[in-house]
Amino acid sequence: MLRGEAPPEGSGERRARLVWSGRLLVRRLPVLLIVGGVAFGVGTPAGYTAAPFFSAAPLVAAPLFALRGTALTALAAVFGEIWVVLYRGGAAQDHGESATEVAMVLAVALSALGINRLVRSADVRPASLRDVSAAAQRAVLPTPPERLAGLAIAARYVGARAADRSGGDLYAVQETPHGVRLLVGDVRGKGLDAVRTAVIVIGAFREAAEQERTLEAVAGRLERALRREGGRRDGVEQTEGFTTAVLAEIPANGPSVLRVLNRGHPSPLLLTPDGGLRELLPGAPAPPLGLGEMAHRPDRPDETFFPAGALLLFFTDGVTGARDLLGRYYNPSGKLRGCRFPGPDVLVDTVVEDVARHTGGASADDMALLAVQRPMGV
């Protein structure tokens, strides 16, 4: 799914939409149960108890959310039950019965926290595939140098919690005779097959970045490498294998210039020293690498001013596709606008931490981030 937007179109669209909608409804169920418990407590006589609603909410949350989300649900359930008891008043209901209901909800809430810990620890044991994919991914993505050709650089890769969602995100930075060239991309699919394709893309980029005069030519080399790889595979990977990518170039003879070539990837962000932010949208849309035959025009990079002190942030759709408990997507532009960062390492760490807070710690997809700063006076 590109850019983490809507459920996929095309074949299987209805099934994908149903699955997506079902997952979203299940994640919202704890909130609905607490709201339902409050409504039931307000709208029914004192002889009816809302405790089953409040007890069910943390139990549903336990296998779905991280510890933080489960704890917040448990607290909301307990306080919801207490509020209903106080709202109804002690005279209309036996005090002993009220205390028993509150104690029951509290006991269930504490049990839900224990269940959450058990589920999470059990989730670690069968995750060997995820561990292998993540280890292979980190081997493919070595940490770039902190400084390259006068530029400050930082990168982060964060693996997904689910084993079948890990692998495929990539980045590369290279100093070449033509300037510093960068690549951030996301291979279609997940797992070890995606890691293998990422190796091919990065290898082709490192060779082409040294040899080709233009970003267009570099993209052409990556396109051909993916087509060769697709020819060796069977089934859908042969015809629908692709990689979203954004390539960038900071010329050696003009460090204040930035060229960006976007092939179906989330647009990078340019953060200026005064807190301004600009999304570097492509002048015209282009298909991902591997689907070049669908393009309506030749590749043409966009050129922009890269001021001293500015930060350039690249990321994969694991960032923009991150959703909170209500299904809302993470918006890096809205979060970062007006912020100032002393360097690229602080920027990428801030985004990683903010995405974790947004999702409650349960990242559904892996993500890669790369930040570059042109220091003052360079």
N, C-alpha and C positions, 0 to 999 in steps of 0.2 A: 504494500500500500504506500504510494508516494505521499510524502509530506504529512502522513498521519491524519488525513482529513476525513473523508467519508468512507463507509464500507465499500469494497471493490465493486466496480461495474463489470459487465460482461457475463460470461458463463458462471453459473453458480451465484449470481448476484442476490437472488431472493434468499437462498440458504445463508449466504454470508451476512445479509442484513438481519435475518432472524437470529443468528448466533450472536452477532454484535449487540442487537437490542436486548437479547436475553441476558447477556453478561452485564450490560449496563443496568438492567432492572435488578439483577441479583445484588450488585454492588450498592444499589440504593436502598435495598430492602431493610437494613438496620435502621436507617433514618425514617423510613416509612412506618416501621413498627413502633418506634418511639413516638412519632407524631400521632399514630393511631391510638397508642396507649393514652396519650394526653387527651385526645378527643373523646375516647371511650370513657375516661374518668370524669370528664366534664359533663358529658351528655347522658350519663346513666345514673340511676339511684345508687345510694351508698351500699346497698347489698350486693352490687356487682363489682368484681375486682378487675382492675386493669393490669395486675401483676403478670399474667401470661404474655402480654405484649412486651413489657419491659424485660422480662426474663429471656424472651426469644431473641431480642435484638443483639446482645453481646455474643450469644451462641452462634448466630448467623455470621457475625463479624469475625469470629475467631479464625476460621479457615480461610477467609477472604483477604483480610487486611494484615498489615504488619502490626507489631506490638503497640505502636503509638496509636494507630487507628482503632485497634481493639480496645485499648485503655480508654480512649475518648468516648467510644460507644458505651462501654461499661459505666463510666461516670455519668453520662447522659441518662442512661437507663435508671440508675439508682436515684439520681436527683429528680428524674421525672416521676418515679414512684412516690418519693417523699413529697413532691409538690402536689400530686393528686390527693394524697392522704391529708395534707394540710388544707387543701382547697375544700375538701368535703367536710372538714371539721370533725373534731373528736366526739361531739355529741351525737352525730348521726351514725357513728360506727364504733364498734367496740375497740378500745385502745389496744387490747391484747391482739386482736385480729389484725389491726393496722400494723403493729410492730412486727407481727409474724410475716406479713406480706413484704414489708421493707427488708427484713432479714433474709427472706427467700430470694428476692431480687439481688441483694448484695452477695449472697452465697453463689448464685448462678453467675454473677458478673466475675467474681474471683475465679470460679471454675473455668470461665471462658478464657481468662488470661492464661491459665495453665494449659488449656487445650491449644491456645495459640502457640505457646512455646513448644509443645509436643509436635504440632503440625509443622512448624518451621524447622525443628531439628530433624524430623523425618524427611522433610523436603530436601535437606542437605545430603542425606545418605544416597538417594538414588540419582543424584545430580552429577554423576561422573562424566556424562556426555557434555554437560555444560562446562564442567571444570576443564575437560580436554579442549573444548572449543575455545574457552576463554584463554587458556594457556597458549594455544596455537595462535590465537589472535594477537596476544601481547608479544609473541615472538615475531610476528609479522610486522608489528607496529613498535619498533624500538623508540625510546625517548629521543626526540630531536635535540640538538645542541641548544643550550640556553641563549647563545648569541651566534648569529650567522650573518656575515657581510654587514655588520653594524646593526642588525635587527634583533630585537629581543623576541624569543619564541617560547611557547609553552603548549603542551598537548596532553590530553587525558582520554583514556578509554575506560568506559564503565560497562561491564557485562550485564546482561539481563538476568533476572531471577529465574525465569523459565528456561529450561534446557533447550527447548526448540526455538527460542527467540535469540539465541546468542550467535555471534559470528557474522561477518560480512561488512562491517563498518571499517573504513580504512582512511589513512592519511599519510602523506609523505611531504617532506621538505628537502629541497636540494639547491645548493649553490651551483650555478652553471655559468658558462661564458656569456649567457644572455641575461643574467641576473638571477635573483632568487625565484625559484618556481615552486608552487605548492599545489597539492592535490588533496581533496577530501571527497570521499565517495561512500556509496552504500550498495553492496551487491544484492541483487534480487535473491531471496531465499535466505536460509539460516543454516547453522551447523557447519560441519567440516567441509562440505562441498562449497559453501560460501567462502570459507577461509581460503580454500584452494584457489578460487577465482580471484580473491583479493590479492593473493600472492602474484598471480599472473598480471593483474592490473598494475600493482606497484612496481613489479619488475619492468614492465613495458614503459611505465612512466619514467623510471630512473634512467633508462637507456635513451628514450626519446627526448627527455628534458635536456640532456647533454648535447644531442646531435641536431635537433630541429631548431630552425631559426624562429619560428612563430608558435604561439599557443594553438593555432588552428592545426598546424602540422602535428603537434604533440597529441591533440585529441584524435586526429586521424590514425595515428599509430595505435592508440589505445583501442579505437574502434576495430581495427583489423585484428588485434590480439584477441579481443573478445569473440569475434566471428570465428577465428581459428579454434578457440576453445569450445565454442558452441557446436562446431562441426564434429567434435570428438564425443559429444554427448547424445543421449537418446531422449525421445519424448519431448515434454514441454520445455526442458532446458535447452533443446536445440533451436527452438523457434522463439522462445520468450525469455531467454536469458538476457539480462541487461544490468547495467550499473549506473545509478544516478551519480553525477560527479560535478564538481566545480573546480576548475583550474584557475590559478592566478599567477601573475608574474609581476615582480617589482624589478624593473630594469636596472642593470648595474650603472648605467650612465644617467639615470634619472630617478633617484629613489623617491621623489615626490609623486611619481606616476604609478598608478596601479591598473593593471589589465586583468579582467575577469571574464572567463568563458564558462557559462553555466549550461550543463546538459541535464536538465530535469531535476535539479537538486535544490534543497532549501537555500535561499539566497543568503550570502554572508552579510554581516552587520559591520558598519564602520562607526566606531565610537570616537568622537572628537574630545580634545582635552577639556572643553567647556561643558561637557555633559550632553552634548548633542548626539543624535543617533540617526543613521541613515541606512535603510535596507537597500542593498545593491541589487536591485531587480534587473534581470536581463532586458536588453532592448527589444528582443523578440524571443518567444519561447522556442526551445529546442528539445528534441527527444533525448532520453538517456543514451549513454554509450551502449552500443550493441544493437540499437534501433535506428542507426543513422539513415537507413533507406527511407525512413518516414519523414525526414527533414524536408522542408519546403525551400530552404536556402542554405548556402554554405555557412560554415561556422564563422562567426564574426565576434571577437571579444569586445567587451565594453570597457572604456577607459575612463578613469576618474582620478581626482586629486587625492593624494595620500599625505595629509599634513603631518608635520613633525609633532610627536606626542600622541598621535592617534593610534587607536587599537583596531585591529581587524579580527573579527571572530567568525570562524567557520564551524559548522556543526552538522550532524546527521539528523534524520527525522526521529531518532529516539528522543531528541529534545522537544521538538515541536509536536510530537505525537504523544507525549506524556500527559496522562489524564488524572484529575483528582477524583475524589469519591463521588462527585456529581457529574463526572464525565466531561468536565471542561478541560480543554487543551492548554498546555503551558505556552505562554506567549513571551518569548525572550525579548522582543522589541519593547513591549509594555513594561517588562520587569527591569530592563537595563536603561531605559531612557531617563536621562537626568542624573545617572550615576557616574562617578569618577573612580578609576582604578589606577593604582600606582604601576601596574605591570600586567603582562599577559597571564602569569601564573595565578595571580589573585583573581583575575577575570574568570578563567576556566574553573577554578575551585569554587567561586561564588555561584556560577551557573549549575555546577554539579550538585552542590548543597541545596540550592533553591529548587531544583527539579525533584530531589529526594523529599523535601518538605511538601512540595506540591502533590506528589503521588502517595505520600504517607510512607515512603521508604520501599515500596514495592514496584520497582521499575519493570514495565512490561516489555521493554525492548532495550537492546544495547544502544550505546551512543558514543560517538567520538567527537571531540572538540579540539580545535586548533586555533590558537590566538597568536597574532604577530603585532608587535609595536615598533613603530618608527620613532626612536628616541629623539628628544630635542637636540637640535644641532646637526642631525644626520640628513 
